[in-house]
Amino acid sequence: MYQICVSGAAKGSSVEEGKELATRLGAAIAKAGHALMTGATIGLPNYAAIGYKAAGGKMSVGISPASSKVEHVRKYRLPTEAYDTILYSGLHYVGRDTLLITSSDAVVSIGGRLGTLHEFTIALETDTPIGFLQGAGGVSEQIQSLMNLAHPLRPGAMVTFSESSTQLVKELTEHLDKLHIEDKNIYK
């Protein structure tokens, strides 16, 4: 079981465009038998968490920018229902993003704005495999252009794109299986 992070827009036009895609993405992660991680936020990550739980996902983890459940709900106005557990990091958004990405085995981004771009750069800098689910607009649709400016990627970096959540989860899983071939017992 890998920890797969869903990164994406909390607000903006890509939330409406990507709602169904995010829900299907959460279900695909559940069906693959992985744990789901998000920033415990609204929008596309929350739709993914809802889809994950509806598909029978076993472990849904949110990493909150808040320092307590009260702050999470009252100050940040973030959801709690679709999560088995939430870590209240107290790191605000910038620190939360770093903890979220570095705690994940892989990331799938959908739609997005500045926070999604931030999480993408963290994934690249930490060699965390990342896939982009296309079709919701936002930053995720612009990443290939940005990557052309930042080339070359470091050796071993994995960035992939697909319009299929099932295909993205499959590609990331296969990559992780190869990467951790000697550690299969750890990822049971």
C-alpha positions as CSV (number, residue, x, y, z in Angstrom):
1,M,0.0,0.0,0.0
2,Y,1.5,3.3,-1.1
3,Q,0.5,6.7,0.1
4,I,-0.8,8.6,-2.9
5,C,-1.4,12.3,-2.5
6,V,-4.1,14.2,-4.4
7,S,-3.2,17.8,-5.1
8,G,-5.5,20.2,-6.8
9,A,-7.6,23.3,-6.7
10,A,-9.5,24.2,-3.6
11,K,-11.3,27.0,-5.4
12,G,-11.7,28.4,-8.9
13,S,-13.1,27.3,-12.2
14,S,-11.2,24.0,-12.3
15,V,-13.1,22.8,-9.2
16,E,-16.4,22.6,-11.2
17,E,-14.6,21.3,-14.3
18,G,-12.8,18.6,-12.3
19,K,-15.3,17.5,-9.6
20,E,-16.2,14.2,-11.3
21,L,-12.6,13.6,-12.4
22,A,-11.4,14.1,-8.8
23,T,-14.2,11.7,-7.5
24,R,-13.1,9.1,-10.0
25,L,-9.5,9.6,-9.0
26,G,-10.2,8.9,-5.4
27,A,-12.1,5.8,-6.3
28,A,-9.2,4.6,-8.5
29,I,-6.7,5.1,-5.6
30,A,-9.0,3.1,-3.3
31,K,-9.5,0.3,-5.9
32,A,-5.7,0.1,-6.3
33,G,-5.4,-0.6,-2.5
34,H,-3.5,2.6,-1.7
35,A,-3.9,5.1,1.1
36,L,-5.0,8.6,0.1
37,M,-3.4,11.8,1.4
38,T,-4.6,15.3,0.8
39,G,-4.1,18.7,2.3
40,A,-7.4,18.2,4.1
41,T,-8.9,21.0,2.1
42,I,-12.0,21.9,0.1
43,G,-12.4,21.5,-3.6
44,L,-10.8,18.8,-5.7
45,P,-8.8,17.1,-3.0
46,N,-12.0,16.8,-0.9
47,Y,-13.9,15.4,-3.9
48,A,-11.1,12.8,-4.3
49,A,-11.4,11.9,-0.5
50,I,-15.2,11.5,-0.9
51,G,-14.7,9.3,-3.9
52,Y,-12.0,7.3,-2.1
53,K,-14.3,6.6,0.9
54,A,-17.3,5.8,-1.3
55,A,-15.2,3.2,-3.1
56,G,-14.2,1.5,0.1
57,G,-10.8,3.1,0.6
58,K,-9.1,1.9,3.8
59,M,-7.0,4.9,4.9
60,S,-7.8,8.5,4.1
61,V,-5.3,11.0,5.7
62,G,-5.5,14.8,5.6
63,I,-2.7,17.1,6.6
64,S,-4.1,20.3,7.8
65,P,-2.4,23.7,7.8
66,A,-4.1,24.4,11.2
67,S,-2.8,23.6,14.6
68,S,-6.0,22.0,16.0
69,K,-9.3,20.7,14.8
70,V,-11.0,23.8,16.1
71,E,-8.7,26.0,14.0
72,H,-9.1,23.7,11.0
73,V,-12.9,24.1,11.1
74,R,-13.3,27.6,12.4
75,K,-10.4,29.6,11.0
76,Y,-9.5,27.7,7.8
77,R,-13.1,26.5,7.3
78,L,-11.9,23.1,6.1
79,P,-13.7,19.7,6.0
80,T,-13.2,16.7,8.2
81,E,-15.8,14.2,7.1
82,A,-14.0,12.2,4.4
83,Y,-10.9,11.5,6.4
84,D,-10.0,8.7,8.7
85,T,-7.4,10.9,10.4
86,I,-6.2,14.4,10.1
87,L,-2.8,15.6,11.2
88,Y,-3.1,19.2,12.4
89,S,0.4,20.4,11.5
90,G,0.2,24.1,12.5
91,L,2.5,24.8,9.5
92,H,0.1,27.0,7.6
93,Y,-0.2,26.3,3.9
94,V,3.5,26.6,2.9
95,G,4.7,24.2,5.5
96,R,1.7,21.9,5.1
97,D,2.5,21.5,1.4
98,T,6.0,20.4,2.1
99,L,5.0,17.9,4.8
100,L,2.2,16.6,2.5
101,I,4.4,16.0,-0.5
102,T,7.4,14.6,1.4
103,S,5.1,12.2,3.3
104,S,3.6,10.8,0.1
105,D,5.0,8.1,-2.1
106,A,3.5,9.7,-5.2
107,V,1.3,12.7,-6.1
108,V,-1.6,13.1,-8.6
109,S,-2.5,16.7,-9.4
110,I,-5.7,17.9,-10.9
111,G,-6.7,21.4,-11.9
112,G,-5.1,23.8,-9.5
113,R,-3.8,27.2,-8.9
114,L,-0.8,28.5,-7.0
115,G,-0.8,25.9,-4.3
116,T,-0.9,23.1,-6.8
117,L,2.1,24.7,-8.6
118,H,3.9,24.9,-5.2
119,E,3.2,21.2,-4.5
120,F,4.5,20.3,-8.0
121,T,7.8,22.1,-7.4
122,I,8.2,20.3,-4.1
123,A,7.6,17.0,-5.7
124,L,10.2,17.7,-8.4
125,E,12.7,18.9,-5.8
126,T,12.2,15.8,-3.6
127,D,12.0,13.3,-6.5
128,T,8.5,12.4,-5.6
129,P,6.8,10.8,-8.7
130,I,3.9,13.0,-9.9
131,G,1.1,12.5,-12.4
132,F,-1.3,15.1,-13.8
133,L,-4.9,14.2,-14.4
134,Q,-5.9,16.3,-17.4
135,G,-9.3,17.7,-18.1
136,A,-10.0,20.1,-15.3
137,G,-8.1,23.1,-16.6
138,G,-5.9,25.2,-14.2
139,V,-2.2,24.8,-13.5
140,S,-2.2,21.1,-14.3
141,E,-2.9,21.9,-17.9
142,Q,0.1,24.3,-18.1
143,I,2.7,22.2,-16.4
144,Q,4.1,20.8,-19.6
145,S,4.8,24.3,-20.9
146,L,6.5,25.2,-17.6
147,M,8.6,22.0,-17.7
148,N,9.9,23.0,-21.1
149,L,11.3,26.1,-19.5
150,A,12.8,24.2,-16.6
151,H,14.4,21.3,-18.5
152,P,16.2,19.1,-18.2
153,L,14.6,17.2,-15.3
154,R,16.9,15.4,-12.9
155,P,17.7,11.8,-13.8
156,G,15.0,9.5,-12.4
157,A,12.4,12.2,-12.0
158,M,8.9,10.9,-13.0
159,V,6.3,13.3,-14.4
160,T,3.4,11.8,-16.3
161,F,0.1,13.0,-17.8
162,S,-3.1,11.2,-18.6
163,E,-6.9,11.9,-19.0
164,S,-7.5,8.6,-17.1
165,S,-7.3,8.4,-13.4
166,T,-7.0,4.6,-13.5
167,Q,-4.1,4.9,-16.0
168,L,-2.3,7.5,-13.9
169,V,-2.6,5.4,-10.7
170,K,-1.4,2.3,-12.6
171,E,1.6,4.1,-14.0
172,L,2.6,5.6,-10.6
173,T,2.1,2.2,-8.9
174,E,4.3,0.4,-11.5
175,H,7.0,3.1,-11.1
176,L,6.9,2.8,-7.3
177,D,7.0,-1.1,-7.5
178,K,10.2,-0.8,-9.6
179,L,11.6,1.8,-7.3
180,H,10.9,-0.3,-4.2
181,I,11.4,-3.8,-5.6
182,E,13.6,-4.7,-2.6
183,D,11.2,-3.2,-0.1
184,K,7.9,-5.0,-1.0
185,N,7.5,-6.2,2.6
186,I,7.6,-2.7,3.9
187,Y,4.8,-1.6,1.6
188,K,2.3,-4.4,2.5
